[in-house]
C-alpha cells in the first residue's frame, strides 16, 4: 500500500529537480522528497536517487549552497527514524531491519 506515496515523493523529487535549473532553492525540495521516499519504501528509492545524481552530473549545475542543503535535507529526512530506532533497539534493529528486511529481500 506504500506504492502511491513513494511514487508521489519520487515524482515531486523529479519535478523539483527540473525546477532547480531555474531556481537552485529547489534542490532543498529534491533532497527532502528523496528522503521521504526512502522513509516510505526504503531501497525502492535508490534507482531514483541514482538517476537524479546522474542527471545532475550530466547537467552540471552551477555550484550552489542549495545543493549542499538538499543533501542535508535528504540526510535529515531519511535518517531521523532510522537513528531513533537504532538508539532505542541497538543492534537488534540493525540486524532485523538491515539484515532481514533489506538485504535478504534484495537477495531473493
N, C-alpha and C positions, 0 to 999 in steps of 0.2 A: 503494500500500500504506500510505500515511500517513493515510488517511481514518479508520481506527479510533482511532489515538492522538489525532488532533486532536479527534475527537468526544468522547473521554473527557475531555480537558482542558477543552473548552468546557462539557460537562455539569457538570464539577466546579466551574467558574467560576460557572455559574448556581446550582448548589447552595450554594456559599459566599456568593454574593450574597443569596440568600434567607435564609440563616442570619445574615447580617450585620445584619439588622434587630434581632435579639435580642442579639447579641454583636458589637460593632464590630471585634473582633480578626479576624473572618472576612474583612475587607477585604484583609488581607495575602494570604490564600489566593486571593482573587479575582484580585489582581494577578499573583501567581505563576503561577496556572493560565492566565491570558490570555497571559502572556509565553511559557509553554511552548507554547501553541497557535500563537503567532506563529513560534516557533522550529521547530515541526513543519511548518507548511504556509504560512507567510508571510502574504500578504494575505487568505487564506481566513478568517482570524480577525477581520478588520476588521468585518464585519457584527455579530459577537457583541460586540465592544468597543463599537461604536456603540449597540447595543441595551441593553447594561448601563448605559452612560453616560446614555442617555435615561431608562431606568427609575429610575436613581438620582436624576436631576434631578426627575423627577415625584414620587418618594417623598420627596425632600428629607431625607436622613439628617441626624441631629444632627451638628454639627461634631465631628470626632474626629481625633486624630492618626493613627489607624489608616487613614483614607482616604489620607493622605499616604504612609504606609508601604506601602499597597497599590500606589500609583502607583510608588513606589521599587522595590518588588518586581517590578513589571511591567517597568520600565526595565532593571533589572539582568538579569532572566531573558531578556528579549527581545533585549538588545543585546550581551551578552557575546561570543557567537560572531561577530556582525557586526563588532564593533570589532576583534576579533582578526584576522579576515580582511582588514579594511581596513588594519590595521597591517602585516600580512605581505605583502599584494599591492597595496596602494595603489589607484590609480585604475583599474587593470585589473580588480580585484574590483568596484569600484563600477560600471564600465561594463558588465561582463558580468552581474553579479547584478541590479542595479537596472535597467539598461537593457534587456538581452536577456531575462532570466528573469522579471522582474515587469512592466515597462511594455509590452513587445511582446506578451506573452501576454495582458495585460489588454485591449490594443487589438484583438486578434483577434476 
